[in-house]
Amino acid sequence: MERTLSLIKPDGVEKNLIGEVIKRFQDHDIKIVAMKMLHLNRKQAEGFYAVHREKPFFNSLTDFMTSGPIVALVLEGDRVIELNRKLMGATDYTKAEEGTIRRDFASSIEQNVVHGSDAPETAAFEIGYFFNSFEIVG
Ligand code: GDP
């Protein structure tokens, strides 16, 4: 069993996609073991995306991530890191496979509805960034 962090980004919340995204997880037997809604401040968004701080889109990305509420979830399942990335689709929604969340709902390379950890090490860091052990069930 593996765990991963998922975020429904401000554009996903704004477009009323919380239920749709969760349905896709549950349709694929992914278990939700933690969930909360929150509104990141700048410091929190910068810390989360620290690996991207040298990128030209860093300021724009942190502006976007602080622009409205998000939903953070911890997902659990067999190879769930890879499965979640598959359900999300490519970062650039124009290159994402049909039927993926980003292909169906993203509006730009930045406003792409969801985040998902990309490896076990990043999943561990990102889950710990949003949740303490008492907030994760099971
Ligand atoms: P992810 O793992 O698929 O989310 O992609 P990355 O880790 O490469 O990038 C993190 C996030 O930064 C993406 O999900 C986008 O929201 C944003 N992003 C990535 N590339 C670009 C870009 O070229 N321009 C802008 N404006 N945002 C980007």
Backbone and ligand atoms as CSV (ligand in chain L), in Angstrom:
chain,resi,resn,atom,element,x,y,z
A,1,MET,N,N,0.844,-1.215,0.000
A,1,MET,CA,C,0.000,0.000,0.000
A,1,MET,C,C,0.871,1.253,0.000
A,2,GLU,N,N,0.432,2.210,-0.759
A,2,GLU,CA,C,1.186,3.454,-0.887
A,2,GLU,C,C,0.256,4.614,-0.549
A,3,ARG,N,N,0.851,5.753,-0.203
A,3,ARG,CA,C,0.064,6.974,0.000
A,3,ARG,C,C,0.631,8.087,-0.855
A,4,THR,N,N,-0.247,9.012,-1.237
A,4,THR,CA,C,0.188,10.162,-2.023
A,4,THR,C,C,-0.631,11.377,-1.632
A,5,LEU,N,N,-0.073,12.567,-1.903
A,5,LEU,CA,C,-0.832,13.791,-1.648
A,5,LEU,C,C,-1.480,14.264,-2.941
A,6,SER,N,N,-2.756,14.577,-2.841
A,6,SER,CA,C,-3.483,15.208,-3.951
A,6,SER,C,C,-3.943,16.581,-3.495
A,7,LEU,N,N,-3.873,17.555,-4.385
A,7,LEU,CA,C,-4.492,18.860,-4.138
A,7,LEU,C,C,-5.472,19.142,-5.253
A,8,ILE,N,N,-6.661,19.612,-4.892
A,8,ILE,CA,C,-7.556,20.218,-5.871
A,8,ILE,C,C,-7.255,21.713,-5.791
A,9,LYS,N,N,-6.671,22.237,-6.854
A,9,LYS,CA,C,-6.128,23.600,-6.860
A,9,LYS,C,C,-7.265,24.636,-6.917
A,10,PRO,N,N,-6.933,25.930,-6.716
A,10,PRO,CA,C,-7.985,26.951,-6.682
A,10,PRO,C,C,-8.905,26.948,-7.902
A,11,ASP,N,N,-8.383,26.651,-9.081
A,11,ASP,CA,C,-9.255,26.626,-10.267
A,11,ASP,C,C,-10.244,25.464,-10.192
A,12,GLY,N,N,-9.812,24.335,-9.643
A,12,GLY,CA,C,-10.692,23.171,-9.507
A,12,GLY,C,C,-11.820,23.437,-8.519
A,13,VAL,N,N,-11.475,24.095,-7.401
A,13,VAL,CA,C,-12.507,24.442,-6.420
A,13,VAL,C,C,-13.480,25.455,-7.024
A,14,GLU,N,N,-12.921,26.477,-7.691
A,14,GLU,CA,C,-13.730,27.534,-8.311
A,14,GLU,C,C,-14.701,26.963,-9.358
A,15,LYS,N,N,-14.244,25.946,-10.088
A,15,LYS,CA,C,-15.091,25.341,-11.130
A,15,LYS,C,C,-16.004,24.246,-10.585
A,16,ASN,N,N,-16.105,24.144,-9.265
A,16,ASN,CA,C,-16.970,23.134,-8.630
A,16,ASN,C,C,-16.615,21.702,-9.017
A,17,LEU,N,N,-15.298,21.419,-9.053
A,17,LEU,CA,C,-14.862,20.090,-9.476
A,17,LEU,C,C,-14.478,19.171,-8.321
A,18,ILE,N,N,-14.742,19.598,-7.091
A,18,ILE,CA,C,-14.323,18.764,-5.945
A,18,ILE,C,C,-14.971,17.373,-6.050
A,19,GLY,N,N,-16.266,17.358,-6.254
A,19,GLY,CA,C,-16.981,16.072,-6.320
A,19,GLY,C,C,-16.521,15.220,-7.491
A,20,GLU,N,N,-16.331,15.867,-8.636
A,20,GLU,CA,C,-15.900,15.151,-9.840
A,20,GLU,C,C,-14.530,14.488,-9.640
A,21,VAL,N,N,-13.601,15.226,-9.048
A,21,VAL,CA,C,-12.254,14.672,-8.838
A,21,VAL,C,C,-12.321,13.511,-7.843
A,22,ILE,N,N,-13.048,13.703,-6.761
A,22,ILE,CA,C,-13.157,12.635,-5.755
A,22,ILE,C,C,-13.832,11.400,-6.354
A,23,LYS,N,N,-14.834,11.612,-7.199
A,23,LYS,CA,C,-15.511,10.476,-7.851
A,23,LYS,C,C,-14.516,9.663,-8.693
A,24,ARG,N,N,-13.647,10.372,-9.395
A,24,ARG,CA,C,-12.659,9.648,-10.224
A,24,ARG,C,C,-11.725,8.811,-9.354
A,25,PHE,N,N,-11.336,9.361,-8.203
A,25,PHE,CA,C,-10.480,8.572,-7.294
A,25,PHE,C,C,-11.243,7.330,-6.834
A,26,GLN,N,N,-12.476,7.539,-6.392
A,26,GLN,CA,C,-13.232,6.427,-5.810
A,26,GLN,C,C,-13.615,5.384,-6.855
A,27,ASP,N,N,-13.854,5.831,-8.091
A,27,ASP,CA,C,-14.141,4.885,-9.178
A,27,ASP,C,C,-12.947,3.971,-9.458
A,28,HIS,N,N,-11.744,4.409,-9.037
A,28,HIS,CA,C,-10.544,3.597,-9.254
A,28,HIS,C,C,-10.061,2.937,-7.963
A,29,ASP,N,N,-11.006,2.767,-7.023
A,29,ASP,CA,C,-10.696,2.079,-5.754
A,29,ASP,C,C,-9.586,2.743,-4.956
A,30,ILE,N,N,-9.439,4.045,-5.135
A,30,ILE,CA,C,-8.474,4.787,-4.322
A,30,ILE,C,C,-9.186,5.188,-3.029
A,31,LYS,N,N,-8.521,4.928,-1.901
A,31,LYS,CA,C,-9.118,5.240,-0.598
A,31,LYS,C,C,-8.649,6.618,-0.136
A,32,ILE,N,N,-9.592,7.428,0.356
A,32,ILE,CA,C,-9.235,8.732,0.923
A,32,ILE,C,C,-9.027,8.546,2.419
A,33,VAL,N,N,-7.819,8.853,2.907
A,33,VAL,CA,C,-7.532,8.648,4.337
A,33,VAL,C,C,-7.338,9.973,5.081
A,34,ALA,N,N,-7.400,11.096,4.364
A,34,ALA,CA,C,-7.375,12.428,5.003
A,34,ALA,C,C,-7.864,13.440,3.986
A,35,MET,N,N,-8.517,14.489,4.487
A,35,MET,CA,C,-9.019,15.518,3.564
A,35,MET,C,C,-9.298,16.806,4.335
A,36,LYS,N,N,-8.922,17.952,3.739
A,36,LYS,CA,C,-9.288,19.255,4.321
A,36,LYS,C,C,-9.289,20.335,3.262
A,37,MET,N,N,-10.089,21.395,3.541
A,37,MET,CA,C,-10.083,22.574,2.677
A,37,MET,C,C,-9.297,23.662,3.396
A,38,LEU,N,N,-8.470,24.376,2.657
A,38,LEU,CA,C,-7.694,25.455,3.259
A,38,LEU,C,C,-7.330,26.490,2.197
A,39,HIS,N,N,-6.909,27.662,2.684
A,39,HIS,CA,C,-6.504,28.729,1.766
A,39,HIS,C,C,-5.048,29.049,2.092
A,40,LEU,N,N,-4.147,28.687,1.196
A,40,LEU,CA,C,-2.710,28.874,1.452
A,40,LEU,C,C,-2.343,30.349,1.480
A,41,ASN,N,N,-1.426,30.721,2.373
A,41,ASN,CA,C,-0.825,32.054,2.267
A,41,ASN,C,C,0.448,31.942,1.417
A,42,ARG,N,N,1.060,33.091,1.135
A,42,ARG,CA,C,2.203,33.095,0.211
A,42,ARG,C,C,3.350,32.214,0.709
A,43,LYS,N,N,3.678,32.359,1.986
A,43,LYS,CA,C,4.780,31.564,2.567
A,43,LYS,C,C,4.511,30.067,2.431
A,44,GLN,N,N,3.280,29.674,2.696
A,44,GLN,CA,C,2.915,28.252,2.611
A,44,GLN,C,C,3.014,27.744,1.171
A,45,ALA,N,N,2.565,28.558,0.227
A,45,ALA,CA,C,2.633,28.153,-1.189
A,45,ALA,C,C,4.089,28.098,-1.656
A,46,GLU,N,N,4.888,29.069,-1.238
A,46,GLU,CA,C,6.304,29.080,-1.630
A,46,GLU,C,C,7.040,27.880,-1.050
A,47,GLY,N,N,6.697,27.506,0.180
A,47,GLY,CA,C,7.333,26.348,0.805
A,47,GLY,C,C,6.962,25.053,0.102
A,48,PHE,N,N,5.709,24.955,-0.284
A,48,PHE,CA,C,5.254,23.746,-0.963
A,48,PHE,C,C,5.952,23.573,-2.316
A,49,TYR,N,N,6.108,24.685,-3.044
A,49,TYR,CA,C,6.709,24.623,-4.378
A,49,TYR,C,C,8.176,25.063,-4.371
A,50,ALA,N,N,8.862,24.901,-3.228
A,50,ALA,CA,C,10.262,25.358,-3.103
A,50,ALA,C,C,11.172,24.809,-4.211
A,51,VAL,N,N,10.913,23.592,-4.671
A,51,VAL,CA,C,11.772,23.024,-5.733
A,51,VAL,C,C,11.685,23.837,-7.033
A,52,HIS,N,N,10.644,24.628,-7.169
A,52,HIS,CA,C,10.454,25.406,-8.396
A,52,HIS,C,C,10.862,26.877,-8.238
A,53,ARG,N,N,11.559,27.219,-7.122
A,53,ARG,CA,C,11.743,28.655,-6.847
A,53,ARG,C,C,12.575,29.377,-7.899
A,54,GLU,N,N,13.433,28.640,-8.640
A,54,GLU,CA,C,14.244,29.290,-9.689
A,54,GLU,C,C,13.517,29.361,-11.044
A,55,LYS,N,N,12.349,28.762,-11.122
A,55,LYS,CA,C,11.640,28.719,-12.416
A,55,LYS,C,C,11.010,30.067,-12.734
A,56,PRO,N,N,10.938,30.414,-14.020
A,56,PRO,CA,C,10.343,31.698,-14.397
A,56,PRO,C,C,8.869,31.834,-13.995
A,57,PHE,N,N,8.192,30.697,-13.808
A,57,PHE,CA,C,6.761,30.761,-13.487
A,57,PHE,C,C,6.478,30.701,-11.980
A,58,PHE,N,N,7.537,30.766,-11.147
A,58,PHE,CA,C,7.358,30.578,-9.700
A,58,PHE,C,C,6.392,31.607,-9.086
A,59,ASN,N,N,6.575,32.885,-9.414
A,59,ASN,CA,C,5.709,33.922,-8.821
A,59,ASN,C,C,4.271,33.762,-9.273
A,60,SER,N,N,4.126,33.497,-10.548
A,60,SER,CA,C,2.791,33.304,-11.097
A,60,SER,C,C,2.119,32.078,-10.446
A,61,LEU,N,N,2.892,31.008,-10.289
A,61,LEU,CA,C,2.360,29.777,-9.695
A,61,LEU,C,C,1.935,30.009,-8.242
A,62,THR,N,N,2.750,30.724,-7.472
A,62,THR,CA,C,2.387,30.939,-6.064
A,62,THR,C,C,1.232,31.940,-5.957
A,63,ASP,N,N,1.159,32.907,-6.874
A,63,ASP,CA,C,-0.026,33.794,-6.934
A,63,ASP,C,C,-1.282,32.961,-7.131
A,64,PHE,N,N,-1.209,32.088,-8.119
A,64,PHE,CA,C,-2.356,31.225,-8.438
A,64,PHE,C,C,-2.731,30.348,-7.247
A,65,MET,N,N,-1.748,29.726,-6.623
A,65,MET,CA,C,-2.050,28.781,-5.538
A,65,MET,C,C,-2.592,29.458,-4.282
A,66,THR,N,N,-2.391,30.795,-4.192
A,66,THR,CA,C,-2.933,31.537,-3.040
A,66,THR,C,C,-4.217,32.292,-3.417
A,67,SER,N,N,-4.695,32.103,-4.634
A,67,SER,CA,C,-5.815,32.910,-5.135
A,67,SER,C,C,-7.184,32.481,-4.603
A,68,GLY,N,N,-7.252,31.312,-3.979
A,68,GLY,CA,C,-8.528,30.827,-3.460
A,68,GLY,C,C,-8.309,29.541,-2.697
A,69,PRO,N,N,-9.385,28.993,-2.122
A,69,PRO,CA,C,-9.241,27.758,-1.350
A,69,PRO,C,C,-8.849,26.566,-2.206
A,70,ILE,N,N,-8.206,25.629,-1.558
A,70,ILE,CA,C,-7.840,24.357,-2.190
A,70,ILE,C,C,-8.356,23.224,-1.301
A,71,VAL,N,N,-8.374,22.018,-1.850
A,71,VAL,CA,C,-8.676,20.836,-1.038
A,71,VAL,C,C,-7.450,19.931,-1.081
A,72,ALA,N,N,-6.980,19.546,0.099
A,72,ALA,CA,C,-5.840,18.627,0.204
A,72,ALA,C,C,-6.353,17.262,0.635
A,73,LEU,N,N,-5.868,16.211,-0.019
A,73,LEU,CA,C,-6.286,14.847,0.305
A,73,LEU,C,C,-5.069,13.938,0.383
A,74,VAL,N,N,-5.142,12.972,1.271
A,74,VAL,CA,C,-4.182,11.876,1.249
A,74,VAL,C,C,-4.894,10.666,0.671
A,75,LEU,N,N,-4.337,10.132,-0.391
A,75,LEU,CA,C,-4.907,8.980,-1.082
A,75,LEU,C,C,-4.094,7.742,-0.741
A,76,GLU,N,N,-4.779,6.616,-0.639
A,76,GLU,CA,C,-4.096,5.366,-0.306
A,76,GLU,C,C,-4.535,4.277,-1.276
A,77,GLY,N,N,-3.594,3.462,-1.688
A,77,GLY,CA,C,-3.916,2.342,-2.564
A,77,GLY,C,C,-2.656,1.712,-3.123
A,78,ASP,N,N,-2.879,0.625,-3.860
A,78,ASP,CA,C,-1.782,-0.064,-4.513
A,78,ASP,C,C,-1.226,0.836,-5.629
A,79,ARG,N,N,0.046,1.149,-5.596
A,79,ARG,CA,C,0.711,2.001,-6.606
A,79,ARG,C,C,-0.075,3.287,-6.874
A,80,VAL,N,N,-0.566,3.879,-5.799
A,80,VAL,CA,C,-1.470,5.035,-5.944
A,80,VAL,C,C,-0.754,6.289,-6.467
A,81,ILE,N,N,0.560,6.379,-6.260
A,81,ILE,CA,C,1.292,7.551,-6.762
A,81,ILE,C,C,1.183,7.583,-8.296
A,82,GLU,N,N,1.502,6.448,-8.894
A,82,GLU,CA,C,1.467,6.325,-10.352
A,82,GLU,C,C,0.023,6.413,-10.884
A,83,LEU,N,N,-0.889,5.731,-10.195
A,83,LEU,CA,C,-2.285,5.736,-10.636
A,83,LEU,C,C,-2.862,7.152,-10.607
A,84,ASN,N,N,-2.580,7.885,-9.535
A,84,ASN,CA,C,-3.086,9.261,-9.444
A,84,ASN,C,C,-2.505,10.128,-10.560
A,85,ARG,N,N,-1.209,9.977,-10.837
A,85,ARG,CA,C,-0.585,10.761,-11.914
A,85,ARG,C,C,-1.248,10.421,-13.260
A,86,LYS,N,N,-1.599,9.165,-13.424
A,86,LYS,CA,C,-2.262,8.744,-14.661
A,86,LYS,C,C,-3.657,9.371,-14.780
A,87,LEU,N,N,-4.387,9.375,-13.681
A,87,LEU,CA,C,-5.731,9.974,-13.699
A,87,LEU,C,C,-5.652,11.484,-13.925
A,88,MET,N,N,-4.585,12.132,-13.418
A,88,MET,CA,C,-4.405,13.578,-13.578
A,88,MET,C,C,-4.105,13.955,-15.029
A,89,GLY,N,N,-3.204,13.207,-15.661
A,89,GLY,CA,C,-2.730,13.551,-17.005
A,89,GLY,C,C,-1.526,14.475,-16.946
A,90,ALA,N,N,-0.952,14.741,-18.123
A,90,ALA,CA,C,0.289,15.528,-18.211
A,90,ALA,C,C,0.083,16.949,-17.683
A,91,THR,N,N,1.192,17.547,-17.204
A,91,THR,CA,C,1.168,18.918,-16.674
A,91,THR,C,C,0.503,19.864,-17.675
A,92,ASP,N,N,0.924,19.769,-18.927
A,92,ASP,CA,C,0.345,20.583,-20.007
A,92,ASP,C,C,-0.893,19.854,-20.535
A,93,TYR,N,N,-2.064,20.391,-20.233
A,93,TYR,CA,C,-3.309,19.660,-20.531
A,93,TYR,C,C,-3.485,19.398,-22.022
A,94,THR,N,N,-2.837,20.205,-22.864
A,94,THR,CA,C,-2.974,19.973,-24.312
A,94,THR,C,C,-2.242,18.691,-24.727
A,95,LYS,N,N,-1.331,18.224,-23.842
A,95,LYS,CA,C,-0.593,16.982,-24.125
A,95,LYS,C,C,-1.125,15.818,-23.290
A,96,ALA,N,N,-2.107,16.086,-22.453
A,96,ALA,CA,C,-2.637,15.033,-21.567
A,96,ALA,C,C,-3.541,14.092,-22.352
A,97,GLU,N,N,-3.550,12.834,-21.927
A,97,GLU,CA,C,-4.411,11.838,-22.588
A,97,GLU,C,C,-5.882,12.167,-22.378
A,98,GLU,N,N,-6.675,11.762,-23.352
A,98,GLU,CA,C,-8.124,11.964,-23.237
A,98,GLU,C,C,-8.663,11.226,-22.022
A,99,GLY,N,N,-9.632,11.837,-21.384
A,99,GLY,CA,C,-10.261,11.204,-20.226
A,99,GLY,C,C,-9.546,11.497,-18.919
A,100,THR,N,N,-8.418,12.224,-18.981
A,100,THR,CA,C,-7.723,12.579,-17.737
A,100,THR,C,C,-8.324,13.871,-17.172
A,101,ILE,N,N,-8.103,14.081,-15.891
A,101,ILE,CA,C,-8.675,15.256,-15.214
A,101,ILE,C,C,-8.193,16.546,-15.884
A,102,ARG,N,N,-6.895,16.624,-16.155
A,102,ARG,CA,C,-6.365,17.861,-16.740
A,102,ARG,C,C,-6.864,18.070,-18.168
A,103,ARG,N,N,-6.895,17.023,-18.940
A,103,ARG,CA,C,-7.390,17.150,-20.315
A,103,ARG,C,C,-8.849,17.621,-20.311
A,104,ASP,N,N,-9.623,17.087,-19.378
A,104,ASP,CA,C,-11.052,17.408,-19.338
A,104,ASP,C,C,-11.335,18.799,-18.770
A,105,PHE,N,N,-10.503,19.276,-17.831
A,105,PHE,CA,C,-10.906,20.478,-17.085
A,105,PHE,C,C,-9.873,21.602,-16.999
A,106,ALA,N,N,-8.591,21.368,-17.337
A,106,ALA,CA,C,-7.580,22.432,-17.171
A,106,ALA,C,C,-7.813,23.544,-18.183
A,107,SER,N,N,-7.385,24.762,-17.808
A,107,SER,CA,C,-7.534,25.886,-18.725
A,107,SER,C,C,-6.200,26.461,-19.169
A,108,SER,N,N,-5.085,26.060,-18.548
A,108,SER,CA,C,-3.747,26.488,-18.978
A,108,SER,C,C,-2.729,25.525,-18.379
A,109,ILE,N,N,-1.458,25.699,-18.760
A,109,ILE,CA,C,-0.420,24.815,-18.186
A,109,ILE,C,C,-0.337,25.024,-16.672
A,110,GLU,N,N,-0.668,26.238,-16.233
A,110,GLU,CA,C,-0.597,26.549,-14.792
A,110,GLU,C,C,-1.889,26.149,-14.071
A,111,GLN,N,N,-3.006,26.544,-14.643
A,111,GLN,CA,C,-4.305,26.280,-14.001
A,111,GLN,C,C,-4.783,24.905,-14.455
A,112,ASN,N,N,-4.193,23.890,-13.821
A,112,ASN,CA,C,-4.428,22.520,-14.283
A,112,ASN,C,C,-5.109,21.630,-13.244
A,113,VAL,N,N,-5.890,22.267,-12.364
A,113,VAL,CA,C,-6.915,21.611,-11.528
A,113,VAL,C,C,-6.393,20.781,-10.352
A,114,VAL,N,N,-5.375,19.980,-10.596
A,114,VAL,CA,C,-4.918,19.066,-9.543
A,114,VAL,C,C,-3.396,19.026,-9.436
A,115,HIS,N,N,-2.956,18.677,-8.234
A,115,HIS,CA,C,-1.555,18.345,-7.981
A,115,HIS,C,C,-1.510,16.912,-7.491
A,116,GLY,N,N,-0.459,16.194,-7.821
A,116,GLY,CA,C,-0.239,14.862,-7.248
A,116,GLY,C,C,1.242,14.604,-7.079
A,117,SER,N,N,1.617,14.057,-5.933
A,117,SER,CA,C,3.035,13.743,-5.684
A,117,SER,C,C,3.558,12.849,-6.803
A,118,ASP,N,N,4.865,12.995,-7.120
A,118,ASP,CA,C,5.407,12.241,-8.259
A,118,ASP,C,C,6.330,11.088,-7.871
A,119,ALA,N,N,6.606,10.899,-6.583
A,119,ALA,CA,C,7.504,9.814,-6.153
A,119,ALA,C,C,7.292,9.583,-4.644
A,120,PRO,N,N,7.728,8.435,-4.125
A,120,PRO,CA,C,7.530,8.157,-2.695
A,120,PRO,C,C,8.148,9.218,-1.776
A,121,GLU,N,N,9.313,9.743,-2.136
A,121,GLU,CA,C,9.977,10.743,-1.273
A,121,GLU,C,C,9.184,12.049,-1.268
A,122,THR,N,N,8.725,12.482,-2.434
A,122,THR,CA,C,7.956,13.725,-2.480
A,122,THR,C,C,6.598,13.516,-1.810
A,123,ALA,N,N,6.027,12.333,-1.952
A,123,ALA,CA,C,4.741,12.049,-1.289
A,123,ALA,C,C,4.906,12.183,0.226
A,124,ALA,N,N,5.973,11.633,0.772
A,124,ALA,CA,C,6.186,11.697,2.227
A,124,ALA,C,C,6.329,13.157,2.672
A,125,PHE,N,N,7.114,13.933,1.942
A,125,PHE,CA,C,7.282,15.353,2.287
A,125,PHE,C,C,5.958,16.102,2.173
A,126,GLU,N,N,5.258,15.894,1.086
A,126,GLU,CA,C,4.040,16.673,0.810
A,126,GLU,C,C,2.892,16.303,1.745
A,127,ILE,N,N,2.762,15.018,2.095
A,127,ILE,CA,C,1.723,14.619,3.061
A,127,ILE,C,C,2.020,15.293,4.410
A,128,GLY,N,N,3.276,15.262,4.815
A,128,GLY,CA,C,3.666,15.884,6.078
A,128,GLY,C,C,3.526,17.397,6.067
A,129,TYR,N,N,3.583,17.990,4.887
A,129,TYR,CA,C,3.432,19.445,4.764
A,129,TYR,C,C,2.002,19.868,5.112
A,130,PHE,N,N,1.041,19.017,4.792
A,130,PHE,CA,C,-0.366,19.373,4.988
A,130,PHE,C,C,-1.043,18.692,6.176
A,131,PHE,N,N,-0.554,17.536,6.595
A,131,PHE,CA,C,-1.283,16.756,7.606
A,131,PHE,C,C,-0.341,16.248,8.696
A,132,ASN,N,N,-0.851,16.243,9.942
A,132,ASN,CA,C,-0.104,15.540,10.985
A,132,ASN,C,C,-0.694,14.135,11.136
A,133,SER,N,N,-0.020,13.297,11.920
A,133,SER,CA,C,-0.394,11.874,11.955
A,133,SER,C,C,-1.814,11.668,12.496
A,134,PHE,N,N,-2.303,12.589,13.351
A,134,PHE,CA,C,-3.648,12.427,13.923
A,134,PHE,C,C,-4.738,12.721,12.896
A,135,GLU,N,N,-4.373,13.376,11.804
A,135,GLU,CA,C,-5.372,13.758,10.792
A,135,GLU,C,C,-5.496,12.719,9.678
A,136,ILE,N,N,-4.697,11.671,9.757
A,136,ILE,CA,C,-4.742,10.615,8.740
A,136,ILE,C,C,-5.322,9.367,9.381
A,137,VAL,N,N,-6.399,8.837,8.782
A,137,VAL,CA,C,-7.063,7.684,9.395
A,137,VAL,C,C,-6.532,6.368,8.815
A,138,GLY,N,N,-6.725,5.295,9.552
A,138,GLY,CA,C,-6.407,3.971,9.040
A,138,GLY,C,C,-4.940,3.607,9.160
L,1,GDP,P1,P,3.161,18.596,-12.085
L,1,GDP,O1,O,3.963,17.663,-11.215
L,1,GDP,O2,O,2.538,17.898,-13.267
L,1,GDP,O3,O,2.147,19.412,-11.301
L,1,GDP,O4,O,4.186,19.640,-12.754
L,1,GDP,P2,P,5.486,20.425,-12.225
L,1,GDP,O5,O,5.956,19.881,-10.895
L,1,GDP,O6,O,6.467,20.473,-13.345
L,1,GDP,O7,O,4.955,21.917,-12.020
L,1,GDP,C1,C,4.221,22.278,-10.879
L,1,GDP,C2,C,3.083,23.177,-11.322
L,1,GDP,O8,O,3.612,24.397,-11.843
L,1,GDP,C3,C,2.213,22.646,-12.472
L,1,GDP,O9,O,1.226,21.736,-12.071
L,1,GDP,C4,C,1.614,23.919,-13.019
L,1,GDP,O10,O,0.535,24.400,-12.200
L,1,GDP,C5,C,2.796,24.887,-12.897
L,1,GDP,N1,N,3.610,24.918,-14.123
L,1,GDP,C6,C,4.412,23.947,-14.642
L,1,GDP,N2,N,5.023,24.341,-15.765
L,1,GDP,C7,C,4.607,25.632,-15.975
L,1,GDP,C8,C,4.913,26.607,-16.977
L,1,GDP,O11,O,5.677,26.372,-17.920
L,1,GDP,N3,N,4.281,27.831,-16.859
L,1,GDP,C9,C,3.445,28.115,-15.816
L,1,GDP,N4,N,2.882,29.340,-15.773
L,1,GDP,N5,N,3.150,27.224,-14.857
L,1,GDP,C10,C,3.715,25.990,-14.932
